[in-house]
């Protein structure tokens, strides 16, 4: 294929580690790690699956609190039933997204639907955490949900498909209202194809390989690896030189504030973390309906 013009270079790469979340489902996580605690404004990327589950094997995340950031749940296969202490309930099915702004605090659960639990099937999803600046950590919680049909897909001249969840890329704009300027995009690259992305000057940018192998700005990335790009240009190229690949592309304007985090709370100071823990224990983030 003809080489695509690239501007940014790769500053560092990170390999994932494997852990368990919720009720014990396995995740693959390129960050946070001790070496890479976050990539401002993004706090975490987790990939669940793809895995084929037998009946009764599906697990989820029982009720748990959040404060001070946003969670992006992108379901690629299977389905997830979400409920929270604000009374919101929604099932996210394959290809859909829930964008949850925890803000001042919320209790949330994400469980397999009874139908999926009974039948089993393929489970695959991404969980992305996005920080909020101090001035917005106290906003009322809000949940936005969009089904697969509501996510725009662009096809590049090279034949790659790019689904845009948030921000604008390749002439399409994602449906989610964001409080920090970001791009969240899912690229599907056939063998020998690629796509060029842009990131405004000063924004952080990274590429995570969800499936297969990819080349990012000339650097080879195996399956599950992450490339963090330098801020030395406004364009970067992602290619699948061998077999087909899928990538997650994230760019965002850095918040540039101190990050204090403990489990489900992300604040600016340790004192704010202690207050969040007290507020949760006292029920001030609400309680799940019985």
ABEGO torsion letter per residue (X at the ends): XBBBBBABBBABBBBBBBBBBEAGBBBBBAOBBAABABBOABABBBBBOBBBBBBGABBBBBBBBBBGBBBBBBBABEBBBBBBAAGBBBBBBBGBBBBBBAEAEBBBBBBBBAAAAAAEEBBBBBBBBBBBBAAAAABBBBBBBBBAAABBBBBBAAGBBBBBABEBBGGBBBABBBABBBBBBBBBBBBGBBBBBBBBBGBBBBBBBABEBBBBGGBBBBBGBBBBBBBAEABBBBBBABBBBBBBBBBBBBAGBBBBBBEABBBABAAAAAAAAAAAAAGAAEBBBX
